[in-house]
Amino acid sequence: MTKADYHVHTTFCDGKNTPEEMARAALEMGLANLGFSGHSYTWFDESYCMSKDGTKAYKAEIIRLKSACRDRIRIFCGIEQDYYSEMPTEGYDYVIGSVHYLKFGDRFVPMDEGNKNLIEAANAFCGGDVLRVLELYYETVADVVNRTHCDIIGHFDLPTKYFEKDPIADTNHPRYKRAWMTAADALLKTDALFELNTGAISRGCRTKQYPADEILSYLGERKAKVVLSGDCHRSDAICFGFDELIQKCEYYGLEITEPAFTKKTGFS
């Protein structure tokens, strides 16, 4: 298996290290491939994403690093495209498709910035029913490949980020299971890879990867193809926890797959 991480954020968005610092750390770790995936610009929330001008600078810097490091590591210029982003994705080596928000009327509610947002959305728009918010999230995720034309499906069960410490909804409830199973079934019909994402672990928010073990079992039974992802926002989180993920893939029968974009030659 190629030692690689394709979900990497930098100071161009909400990461803590520059692309060059990330590349240097990847080289020290012996990675063969490193994929940068800056957050796409979202006009309704500019707090975490790349700006429009920053997006241009990001592309230029990653292209520079590709050339500078070409004899030591393969570098890819990707984008983590939010479902509601209006930025084009042409010209990137690959796309991670993610749902970070739900849209209620003209309001965008973040799914990974604390349980309070889910509760407030439930109270304001769903009659206090948090499970309904989660159902709407999975209905949106089911469409993420169609919307973003992504190569990789980002953090499939993202709203559960804080559920280990504060379980505001029952993830064993039949409604919750039906919601994620329906979304998984839809996405399994596409060519996109599910990512096994350790980002919330490295940031101390939870002890288990996305997706949860029950979902991994379901995906394994259906011969899903997956890619390992650090979703790293700092250099010491590249490939975080991958040894354990490899063991889980073996246990659940998941195929760790080399993404198709890595087989292409040349530079963006």
C-alpha positions as CSV (number, residue, x, y, z in Angstrom):
1,M,0.0,0.0,0.0
2,T,1.3,3.5,-0.9
3,K,2.1,5.6,2.1
4,A,0.0,8.7,1.5
5,D,-2.4,11.2,2.9
6,Y,-4.8,13.1,0.6
7,H,-6.8,15.2,3.1
8,V,-4.4,18.0,4.2
9,H,-5.1,21.6,5.2
10,T,-2.7,24.5,5.4
11,T,-2.5,28.1,6.4
12,F,-4.4,28.9,3.2
13,C,-7.5,27.8,5.0
14,D,-7.8,26.7,8.7
15,G,-4.6,24.7,8.9
16,K,-1.7,25.5,11.2
17,N,1.2,24.9,8.8
18,T,2.3,26.1,5.4
19,P,2.2,23.7,2.4
20,E,6.0,23.7,2.5
21,E,6.0,22.7,6.2
22,M,3.5,20.0,5.5
23,A,5.6,18.7,2.6
24,R,8.7,18.6,4.7
25,A,6.9,16.7,7.4
26,A,5.6,14.2,4.8
27,L,9.1,13.7,3.5
28,E,10.4,13.0,7.0
29,M,7.7,10.4,7.4
30,G,8.6,8.7,4.2
31,L,5.3,9.4,2.3
32,A,5.2,8.6,-1.3
33,N,2.2,10.8,-2.1
34,L,0.8,13.9,-0.4
35,G,-2.4,15.5,-1.5
36,F,-3.4,19.0,-0.4
37,S,-7.1,19.7,-0.1
38,G,-7.8,23.3,0.9
39,H,-11.4,24.2,1.9
40,S,-13.3,25.6,-1.0
41,Y,-14.5,29.2,-0.7
42,T,-18.0,29.5,0.9
43,W,-19.5,33.0,0.6
44,F,-21.8,32.4,3.6
45,D,-18.9,31.5,6.0
46,E,-15.4,32.8,5.3
47,S,-14.0,31.9,8.7
48,Y,-12.4,28.6,7.8
49,C,-12.1,28.4,4.0
50,M,-9.7,29.8,1.4
51,S,-10.6,33.2,0.1
52,K,-11.0,33.7,-3.7
53,D,-7.6,35.3,-4.0
54,G,-6.2,32.8,-1.6
55,T,-7.4,30.0,-3.8
56,K,-5.4,31.3,-6.7
57,A,-2.3,31.6,-4.5
58,Y,-2.9,28.1,-3.1
59,K,-2.9,26.6,-6.6
60,A,0.3,28.4,-7.5
61,E,2.1,27.3,-4.3
62,I,1.1,23.6,-4.7
63,I,2.2,23.7,-8.3
64,R,5.5,25.1,-7.2
65,L,5.9,22.4,-4.6
66,K,5.1,19.7,-7.1
67,S,8.1,20.8,-9.2
68,A,10.4,21.4,-6.2
69,C,9.7,18.0,-4.7
70,R,9.1,15.9,-7.8
71,D,12.2,13.7,-7.3
72,R,11.3,12.9,-3.6
73,I,7.5,12.8,-3.3
74,R,4.4,13.1,-5.5
75,I,2.3,16.1,-4.6
76,F,-1.3,16.5,-5.7
77,C,-3.3,19.7,-5.8
78,G,-6.9,18.9,-4.5
79,I,-9.8,20.7,-3.1
80,E,-12.3,19.9,-0.3
81,Q,-15.4,21.1,-2.0
82,D,-18.2,21.9,0.3
83,Y,-21.7,20.8,-1.0
84,Y,-22.8,24.5,-1.1
85,S,-19.6,26.0,-2.5
86,E,-20.1,27.8,-5.8
87,M,-16.4,27.7,-6.8
88,P,-15.4,25.7,-9.9
89,T,-13.4,22.5,-9.4
90,E,-11.8,22.3,-12.8
91,G,-8.0,22.2,-12.8
92,Y,-7.6,20.3,-9.5
93,D,-6.0,16.8,-9.4
94,Y,-8.9,15.5,-7.3
95,V,-12.0,16.6,-5.2
96,I,-13.1,15.6,-1.8
97,G,-16.8,16.2,-1.5
98,S,-18.0,17.2,2.0
99,V,-21.2,18.4,3.6
100,H,-20.2,20.9,6.4
101,Y,-23.6,22.6,6.5
102,L,-27.3,22.2,6.2
103,K,-29.3,24.9,4.6
104,F,-32.6,25.9,6.1
105,G,-34.1,28.8,4.1
106,D,-31.4,31.4,3.9
107,R,-29.5,30.0,7.0
108,F,-26.5,27.7,6.8
109,V,-26.1,25.6,9.9
110,P,-22.6,24.1,10.5
111,M,-22.5,20.3,11.2
112,D,-19.1,20.1,12.9
113,E,-18.8,23.1,15.2
114,G,-20.6,21.8,18.3
115,N,-23.8,20.0,19.2
116,K,-25.4,23.3,20.1
117,N,-25.8,24.0,16.4
118,L,-27.6,20.7,15.8
119,I,-29.9,21.4,18.8
120,E,-30.6,25.0,17.6
121,A,-31.4,23.7,14.1
122,A,-33.7,21.1,15.5
123,N,-35.6,23.6,17.7
124,A,-35.8,26.3,15.0
125,F,-36.6,24.1,12.0
126,C,-37.5,20.5,13.0
127,G,-39.8,20.8,16.0
128,G,-37.0,19.9,18.4
129,D,-36.2,16.7,16.6
130,V,-32.4,16.2,16.4
131,L,-32.9,12.9,14.5
132,R,-34.7,14.9,11.8
133,V,-31.6,17.1,11.4
134,L,-29.5,14.0,11.0
135,E,-31.9,12.6,8.5
136,L,-31.6,15.8,6.5
137,Y,-27.8,15.7,6.7
138,Y,-27.7,12.1,5.3
139,E,-30.2,13.1,2.5
140,T,-27.7,15.8,1.6
141,V,-24.6,13.5,1.8
142,A,-26.4,11.0,-0.5
143,D,-26.2,13.7,-3.2
144,V,-22.6,14.9,-2.6
145,V,-21.0,13.0,-5.5
146,N,-23.7,14.2,-7.9
147,R,-23.2,17.8,-6.7
148,T,-19.4,18.0,-6.4
149,H,-18.3,15.2,-8.8
150,C,-15.9,14.2,-6.1
151,D,-13.3,11.4,-6.1
152,I,-13.5,11.0,-2.3
153,I,-16.5,11.2,0.0
154,G,-15.5,13.3,3.1
155,H,-16.2,12.3,6.7
156,F,-19.5,10.5,6.0
157,D,-21.0,10.8,9.5
158,L,-19.6,14.3,10.4
159,P,-22.4,15.5,12.7
160,T,-21.5,12.8,15.3
161,K,-18.2,14.6,15.9
162,Y,-19.0,15.4,19.5
163,F,-21.4,12.5,20.2
164,E,-19.0,10.5,22.2
165,K,-18.8,13.1,24.9
166,D,-22.3,14.4,24.5
167,P,-24.7,12.0,22.8
168,I,-27.6,14.3,21.9
169,A,-29.2,11.6,19.6
170,D,-29.4,7.8,19.7
171,T,-27.2,6.5,16.8
172,N,-28.8,3.1,17.4
173,H,-32.3,4.5,16.7
174,P,-33.9,2.8,13.6
175,R,-34.4,6.3,12.0
176,Y,-30.7,7.1,12.3
177,K,-29.7,3.7,10.9
178,R,-32.1,4.0,8.0
179,A,-30.8,7.4,7.2
180,W,-27.1,6.5,6.9
181,M,-27.8,3.2,5.2
182,T,-29.9,4.9,2.6
183,A,-27.1,7.5,2.0
184,A,-24.4,4.8,1.9
185,D,-26.4,2.7,-0.6
186,A,-26.7,5.7,-2.9
187,L,-23.0,6.5,-2.7
188,L,-22.0,2.9,-3.2
189,K,-23.4,3.1,-6.7
190,T,-20.8,5.8,-7.6
191,D,-17.1,5.4,-8.2
192,A,-16.1,7.7,-5.3
193,L,-14.1,6.3,-2.5
194,F,-15.2,6.6,1.1
195,E,-12.6,8.1,3.3
196,L,-11.7,6.7,6.7
197,N,-10.9,9.9,8.5
198,T,-9.0,10.3,11.8
199,G,-9.2,14.1,11.9
200,A,-11.5,14.3,14.9
201,I,-9.3,11.9,16.8
202,S,-6.1,13.9,16.2
203,R,-7.9,17.1,17.4
204,G,-9.2,15.4,20.6
205,C,-12.9,15.5,19.7
206,R,-13.5,11.7,19.6
207,T,-11.7,8.4,19.9
208,K,-13.1,6.7,16.8
209,Q,-12.7,7.5,13.1
210,Y,-15.4,8.6,10.6
211,P,-17.3,6.6,9.7
212,A,-18.3,4.7,12.9
213,D,-17.5,1.0,13.2
214,E,-21.1,0.0,12.5
215,I,-20.9,1.9,9.2
216,L,-17.6,0.4,8.4
217,S,-19.0,-3.1,8.9
218,Y,-21.9,-2.2,6.5
219,L,-19.5,-0.8,3.9
220,G,-17.3,-3.9,4.2
221,E,-20.2,-6.3,3.6
222,R,-20.9,-4.3,0.4
223,K,-17.3,-4.4,-0.8
224,A,-16.8,-0.6,-0.5
225,K,-13.5,0.9,-1.6
226,V,-11.9,3.3,0.8
227,V,-8.9,5.6,1.3
228,L,-7.2,6.5,4.5
229,S,-7.4,10.2,5.5
230,G,-5.8,12.2,8.3
231,D,-7.9,15.3,7.6
232,C,-4.8,17.0,9.1
233,H,-4.7,20.6,10.0
234,R,-1.1,20.5,11.4
235,S,2.0,18.7,10.3
236,D,2.2,16.2,13.2
237,A,-1.3,14.8,12.2
238,I,-0.4,13.6,8.7
239,C,-1.4,9.9,8.5
240,F,-2.6,10.0,12.1
241,G,-3.7,6.6,13.4
242,F,-3.3,4.9,10.0
243,D,-1.9,1.7,11.5
244,E,-5.2,1.1,13.4
245,L,-7.2,2.0,10.4
246,I,-5.4,-0.6,8.3
247,Q,-6.3,-3.2,11.0
248,K,-9.9,-2.1,10.9
249,C,-10.0,-2.4,7.1
250,E,-8.7,-6.0,7.3
251,Y,-11.3,-6.8,10.0
252,Y,-14.3,-5.4,8.2
253,G,-13.2,-6.5,4.7
254,L,-12.7,-3.0,3.3
255,E,-10.4,-2.5,0.3
256,I,-7.9,0.3,0.7
257,T,-7.7,1.6,-2.9
258,E,-5.2,3.7,-4.7
259,P,-7.2,6.7,-6.0
260,A,-7.6,6.8,-9.8
261,F,-6.1,10.3,-9.9
262,T,-2.7,9.1,-8.7
263,K,-2.3,7.0,-11.8
264,K,-2.4,10.1,-14.0
265,T,0.9,11.6,-15.1
266,G,2.0,15.2,-15.5
267,F,1.2,18.4,-13.5
268,S,-2.0,20.5,-13.2
